[in-house]
Amino acid sequence: MPTDLPNLVTPEGLNRGCACRTLNAGKLSKLLESEPVLAGMADEIARTRPYLFSSTAVFLSRGQYEGMAALVAAVEQVLALPAYQEAVLGRAPAIAQREHGPRGAFLGYDFHLGEAGPQLIEINTNAGGALLNLALAHAQQACCREMASNFQPSADLEKLEQVFFAMFAEEWRRQRGDAPPGTIAIVDDDPEAQYLYPEFRLFERLFRRFGAEALIADGKALEWRDGKLWHQGQVVDLVYNRLTDFYFDQPEHAALRAAYEAGAAVVTPHPRAHALYADKRNLALLSDGDALAALGVPEATRDILLAGIPRTEPVTPERAEALWAERRKRFFKPAAGYGSKAAYRGDKLTRRVWGEILAGDYVAQALVPPSERRLEVDGAETDLKLDVRAYVYGGQVQLVAARLYEGQTTNFRTPGGGFAPVFVGRGKP
């Protein structure tokens, strides 16, 4: 570790000046394979997903953490307004109008750490990685006195599995009341081929540990008959939905769509949550002071949102010329996109891609460069970009984790990159 940096005790000092490894790989393997049914998972991840986990940690100040929590609370305050819901649901598909009670599990509030504080760049409704990041956070060891004395995990790690299961139990209760939950299905298309499939297995174990029946199901293998949702002869009562077909539009998801519309299965997250939170056109409303005032949002809440959400606007033909001229200061995202797919930094745009953006449904967001984390890769120090994800339920931050990468967006293809645990300063700044 360098000794000539006077601010190593600060988050920025550690992020930029300490390249040490904090991951105890042996401990992580034991955590991932804590039951015989999970034997071999760590080796499989190392072989097929070598950049899933970074070997280092990311540090935040207490002020940065509290700033993220304040932004989450401000967004939730706006989303509770009938006028906001009318505005965003009015442009969503009919299935998003369904209200069965559940809030939507595992919202992902994604931030860049800007000079003016945390900047909320997007919200996702099927945010993956929570259980993987829990195991990763458990497997850390302090690399220096500064880390051990001044920073702590972003959550009570010993209680977090209970917190996660209680979230699903609450989703069940909000739709089914006090009836005992039945079978939980973790649903995605071709789940074994998904990059985060190891986490599906961890959730299967989690649900069973707390007494629920659990299975992993291909969304295409679900059946709708006799007023119930079935998977291979077994009734599915609760769906932990990991599909990226957010409104169940694809024909192969007709069974899940029918069950959701009928309220025959508790589905979380669900189409209504996606329309309320994750449609990126919502960020245009949430970063527009006049629009917020028209909705009746209090001034103090408006101030938090305008300071913490980069100005976002829809890409329209009327604004095309101006946005092209300003493109180097913008990031362009599809309104219904996810996982950085088809998203572009403005300074990388070609005329061909710009034509595709104009023909699509995009938003333009003020560019907030990500901060960086220094680490050692193959014996040499290097700087990787980072973003920070807050896993949220019911307006409460459950866990904070980071993703390290190089390139335009997070990608899990960067040597030394991947998920990284977040440690928060014990006091302010």
C-alpha positions in Angstrom: 0.0 0.0 0.0 1.3 3.5 -0.8 2.4 5.4 2.3 2.7 8.9 0.7 -1.1 9.5 0.5 -2.3 11.6 3.5 -5.9 10.7 3.0 -5.9 6.9 3.1 -8.3 7.0 5.9 -10.9 8.6 3.6 -13.0 6.5 1.2 -11.5 8.3 -1.8 -8.1 7.8 -0.4 -8.6 4.0 0.0 -10.4 3.7 -3.4 -7.6 5.5 -5.2 -4.6 4.7 -3.1 -5.0 1.2 -1.8 -4.6 -1.6 -4.3 -4.8 -4.4 -1.7 -6.8 -7.6 -2.0 -9.4 -8.0 0.7 -11.1 -11.2 -0.6 -10.5 -14.4 1.3 -11.2 -16.8 -1.6 -11.2 -19.9 0.6 -13.9 -18.4 2.9 -16.0 -17.4 -0.1 -15.8 -21.0 -1.5 -17.1 -22.3 1.9 -19.9 -19.8 2.0 -21.0 -20.6 -1.6 -20.9 -24.4 -0.9 -22.3 -24.3 2.6 -24.6 -27.3 1.8 -23.7 -30.6 0.0 -26.1 -29.8 -2.8 -24.0 -26.7 -3.7 -20.7 -28.6 -3.9 -18.5 -27.5 -6.7 -20.2 -24.1 -7.2 -17.0 -22.1 -6.4 -15.0 -24.0 -8.9 -17.7 -23.7 -11.5 -17.9 -19.9 -11.1 -14.1 -19.7 -11.3 -14.1 -21.7 -14.5 -17.1 -20.2 -16.3 -17.5 -16.8 -14.8 -13.9 -15.7 -13.9 -14.9 -12.0 -13.6 -18.0 -12.4 -11.4 -16.2 -11.4 -8.2 -13.5 -8.8 -7.7 -10.8 -9.4 -5.2 -11.1 -6.0 -3.6 -13.6 -3.8 -1.8 -15.1 -0.3 -2.5 -15.4 2.4 0.2 -18.1 5.0 0.8 -18.3 7.8 3.3 -21.2 7.9 5.7 -22.4 11.0 3.9 -22.4 9.2 0.5 -24.4 6.3 2.0 -26.9 8.7 3.6 -27.2 10.6 0.4 -28.2 7.4 -1.5 -30.7 6.6 1.2 -32.2 10.1 1.0 -32.6 9.8 -2.8 -34.3 6.4 -2.4 -36.7 8.0 0.1 -37.4 11.0 -2.1 -38.2 8.7 -5.1 -40.5 6.6 -3.0 -42.3 9.8 -1.8 -43.0 10.8 -5.4 -44.0 7.3 -6.5 -46.7 7.3 -3.8 -48.4 10.3 -5.4 -51.6 9.4 -7.4 -50.6 12.1 -9.9 -47.3 10.4 -10.6 -48.8 7.0 -10.9 -51.4 8.3 -13.3 -48.7 9.9 -15.4 -46.4 6.9 -15.8 -49.0 4.1 -15.8 -50.9 6.0 -18.5 -48.2 5.2 -21.0 -47.6 1.7 -19.8 -49.2 -1.5 -21.2 -52.6 -2.6 -19.7 -51.0 -5.4 -17.7 -49.1 -2.7 -15.6 -52.4 -1.4 -14.4 -53.0 -4.6 -12.4 -52.6 -4.0 -8.6 -52.4 -7.1 -6.6 -50.6 -5.7 -3.5 -46.9 -6.7 -3.7 -44.4 -3.9 -4.0 -41.8 -5.7 -6.0 -38.7 -7.4 -4.6 -35.1 -6.4 -5.0 -35.3 -2.9 -6.6 -31.8 -1.9 -7.7 -31.0 1.8 -7.4 -27.8 2.3 -9.4 -25.5 5.2 -8.7 -22.3 6.9 -9.9 -20.3 8.8 -7.2 -20.1 12.3 -8.7 -18.4 15.3 -7.2 -21.7 16.6 -6.1 -22.6 13.4 -4.3 -24.2 10.1 -5.4 -26.0 10.4 -8.7 -28.9 8.0 -9.4 -28.4 6.9 -13.0 -31.2 4.3 -13.2 -33.5 2.0 -11.3 -34.0 -1.7 -12.1 -36.7 -4.0 -10.9 -35.0 -7.4 -11.3 -31.7 -6.4 -9.8 -29.5 -9.5 -9.5 -26.6 -10.3 -7.3 -27.9 -9.7 -3.8 -27.1 -13.2 -2.4 -23.8 -13.3 -4.3 -22.9 -10.0 -2.8 -23.9 -11.2 0.7 -21.5 -14.1 0.4 -18.8 -11.8 -1.0 -19.2 -9.3 1.8 -18.9 -12.1 4.4 -15.6 -13.3 2.8 -13.7 -10.1 3.2 -10.7 -9.5 5.5 -9.3 -6.1 6.5 -6.2 -5.2 4.5 -5.0 -2.4 6.8 -5.7 -0.7 10.1 -7.5 2.2 8.3 -10.0 -0.2 6.8 -10.6 -2.1 10.1 -10.9 1.0 12.3 -13.0 3.3 10.1 -15.2 1.2 7.8 -18.0 -1.4 8.3 -20.2 -3.4 6.0 -23.2 -1.7 4.5 -25.6 -4.0 6.3 -25.9 -6.4 9.2 -24.6 -9.4 7.3 -25.6 -11.9 9.9 -29.3 -10.9 9.6 -29.5 -10.3 5.9 -30.7 -13.7 4.8 -33.6 -13.3 7.2 -34.3 -9.8 5.8 -34.4 -11.2 2.3 -36.7 -14.0 3.1 -38.9 -11.6 5.1 -39.2 -9.5 2.0 -40.7 -12.4 0.0 -42.9 -13.3 3.0 -44.2 -9.7 3.0 -44.9 -9.8 -0.8 -46.9 -13.0 -0.2 -48.8 -11.5 2.8 -49.7 -8.3 0.8 -51.6 -10.5 -1.7 -52.6 -13.6 0.2 -52.9 -12.4 3.8 -52.0 -14.9 6.5 -52.3 -18.0 4.4 -49.1 -20.0 4.5 -47.0 -19.7 1.4 -46.7 -22.7 -0.9 -44.1 -23.4 -3.6 -41.8 -20.6 -4.7 -40.4 -20.8 -8.3 -37.3 -18.8 -9.3 -38.2 -18.1 -13.0 -36.1 -17.1 -15.9 -35.7 -18.3 -19.5 -33.2 -21.2 -19.8 -32.1 -20.5 -16.2 -29.0 -22.7 -16.4 -27.6 -20.6 -19.2 -28.0 -17.3 -17.3 -24.9 -15.7 -16.1 -26.3 -15.4 -12.5 -27.6 -18.9 -12.4 -25.4 -19.7 -9.4 -27.5 -17.1 -7.5 -30.7 -18.9 -8.5 -29.3 -22.0 -6.7 -28.5 -19.9 -3.7 -32.1 -18.6 -3.6 -33.5 -22.1 -3.9 -31.4 -23.0 -0.8 -32.5 -19.8 1.0 -36.2 -20.5 0.5 -35.9 -24.1 1.6 -33.8 -23.1 4.7 -36.8 -21.0 5.8 -39.3 -23.8 5.3 -40.7 -23.1 1.8 -40.8 -25.5 -1.1 -38.6 -24.0 -3.9 -37.6 -24.8 -7.5 -35.9 -23.2 -10.4 -38.1 -23.0 -13.5 -37.8 -22.1 -17.1 -40.4 -19.5 -17.9 -41.3 -21.4 -21.1 -42.0 -24.5 -19.1 -44.8 -23.0 -17.0 -48.4 -24.0 -17.6 -51.7 -22.3 -17.0 -54.6 -24.6 -16.4 -57.5 -25.1 -14.0 -57.0 -21.6 -12.7 -53.5 -22.3 -11.4 -49.9 -21.9 -12.5 -48.0 -25.2 -12.9 -44.5 -26.4 -13.4 -44.0 -30.1 -14.2 -47.1 -31.2 -12.3 -46.5 -28.9 -9.3 -48.6 -25.8 -8.5 -46.5 -22.6 -8.3 -47.8 -20.2 -5.7 -45.1 -17.5 -5.7 -42.9 -16.5 -8.6 -39.5 -14.8 -8.0 -39.4 -13.3 -11.4 -36.0 -12.8 -13.1 -37.3 -12.5 -16.6 -36.4 -9.5 -18.7 -39.7 -9.7 -20.6 -41.0 -7.1 -18.1 -44.6 -7.1 -19.4 -44.9 -10.8 -20.3 -45.4 -9.9 -23.9 -43.6 -12.9 -25.4 -45.8 -15.8 -26.4 -43.7 -18.3 -24.4 -44.7 -16.4 -21.2 -48.4 -16.6 -21.8 -48.9 -18.9 -18.8 -47.2 -16.5 -16.5 -49.1 -13.6 -17.9 -52.4 -15.4 -17.4 -51.6 -16.3 -13.8 -50.5 -12.8 -13.0 -53.5 -11.2 -14.6 -55.8 -13.5 -12.7 -54.0 -13.0 -9.4 -53.6 -16.8 -9.3 -49.8 -16.6 -8.4 -48.0 -14.0 -6.4 -45.4 -12.5 -8.8 -42.5 -10.3 -7.7 -41.1 -8.2 -9.2 -44.0 -7.6 -11.6 -45.1 -5.4 -14.5 -46.6 -2.6 -12.4 -43.3 -2.2 -10.5 -41.4 -2.0 -13.8 -43.7 0.7 -15.1 -43.5 2.7 -11.8 -39.8 2.4 -11.2 -37.7 1.2 -14.1 -39.1 2.8 -17.3 -36.3 5.3 -17.9 -38.7 7.9 -19.1 -39.6 8.2 -15.4 -36.1 9.7 -14.8 -37.1 12.6 -17.1 -40.0 13.4 -14.8 -38.0 12.9 -11.6 -35.3 15.3 -12.8 -37.6 18.0 -14.0 -38.3 20.7 -11.3 -41.4 22.1 -13.0 -42.9 18.7 -13.6 -42.3 17.7 -9.9 -43.8 21.0 -8.7 -46.9 20.3 -10.9 -47.2 16.9 -9.2 -47.3 18.6 -5.8 -43.9 17.3 -4.7 -42.6 19.4 -1.7 -39.7 21.7 -2.3 -37.3 19.8 0.0 -38.0 16.6 -1.8 -37.6 18.3 -5.2 -34.2 19.7 -4.1 -33.0 16.2 -3.2 -34.1 14.7 -6.5 -32.7 17.6 -8.7 -29.4 17.4 -6.9 -29.1 13.6 -7.2 -30.6 12.6 -10.5 -28.8 13.7 -13.7 -31.1 15.7 -16.0 -32.8 13.3 -18.3 -35.1 13.9 -21.3 -36.8 11.9 -24.0 -35.1 11.9 -27.4 -37.6 13.4 -29.8 -37.4 14.6 -33.4 -37.8 18.2 -32.2 -34.8 17.9 -29.9 -32.7 15.7 -32.3 -30.4 18.5 -33.6 -29.7 20.0 -30.2 -29.1 16.6 -28.6 -26.7 15.6 -31.4 -24.8 18.8 -30.8 -24.6 18.1 -27.1 -24.0 14.4 -27.4 -20.6 14.4 -25.8 -22.2 15.5 -22.5 -25.0 12.8 -22.7 -25.6 9.1 -22.2 -28.3 7.6 -24.3 -30.5 4.7 -23.0 -33.5 2.8 -24.3 -36.5 3.6 -22.2 -37.3 -0.1 -21.7 -33.8 -1.4 -21.7 -31.9 -3.2 -19.0 -28.3 -4.3 -18.2 -26.8 -1.5 -20.3 -28.0 -3.2 -23.5 -28.1 -0.8 -26.5 -26.9 2.1 -24.2 -24.4 4.5 -25.6 -22.1 7.2 -24.4 -22.6 10.2 -26.6 -19.0 10.7 -27.5 -18.9 7.2 -28.9 -21.9 7.7 -31.2 -21.8 7.2 -35.0 -24.3 8.6 -37.4 -25.7 5.1 -38.0 -26.3 4.5 -34.3 -27.8 7.9 -33.9 -30.3 7.0 -36.6 -31.2 3.9 -34.6 -31.7 6.0 -31.4 -34.0 8.5 -33.3 -36.0 5.5 -34.6 -36.2 3.9 -31.1 -37.6 5.0 -27.8 -34.6 6.6 -26.0 -33.8 9.0 -23.3 -30.7 11.3 -23.1 -29.2 11.6 -19.6 -26.6 14.1 -18.5 -23.3 12.3 -18.5 -21.9 11.6 -15.0 -18.5 9.9 -15.2 -18.1 7.0 -12.8 -15.5 7.2 -10.1 -12.6 4.7 -10.0 -11.1 2.0 -7.9 -7.4 1.2 -8.0 -6.5 -2.5 -7.7 -3.8 -4.9 -8.7 -4.3 -7.2 -11.7 -1.6 -9.6 -12.8 1.0 -7.9 -10.7 0.3 -4.4 -12.0 -1.8 -1.6 -10.5 -4.7 -0.5 -12.7 -7.8 1.7 -12.3 -11.3 0.4 -13.0 -14.5 2.3 -13.2 -17.2 1.6 -10.6 -20.9 2.0 -10.0 -22.8 1.3 -6.8 -26.0 -0.6 -6.4 -28.4 -0.2 -3.5 -30.8 -3.2 -3.1 -34.0 -1.7 -1.9 -37.4 -2.9 -0.7 -40.2 -0.7 0.6 -38.0 2.3 0.6 -35.4 0.7 2.8 -31.8 0.1 1.7 -31.0 -3.6 2.4 -27.5 -3.9 1.1 -25.0 -1.8 -1.0 -22.6 -3.4 -3.5 -20.4 -2.2 -6.3 -19.5 -3.4 -9.8 -16.0 -2.8 -11.2 -15.4 -2.7 -14.9 -13.6 -1.0 -17.8 -15.3 0.2 -21.0 -18.6 1.9 -21.6 -20.8 0.0 -19.1 -20.7 -2.8 -16.5 -20.0 -6.1 -18.3 -18.4 -8.8 -16.0 -15.7 -9.2 -18.7 -13.0 -7.2 -17.1 -9.9 -8.9 -15.5 -10.0 -7.8 -11.8 -13.6 -6.6 -12.2 -17.0 -7.9 -11.1 -19.0 -7.5 -8.0 -17.2 -5.9 -5.1 -18.4 -5.4 -1.5 -19.0 -1.9 -0.2 -17.7 -0.7 3.2 -19.1 2.5 4.7 -17.4 5.0 6.9 -18.3 4.8 10.6 -18.7 8.5 10.8 -19.1 11.6 8.6 -17.9 13.3 6.3 
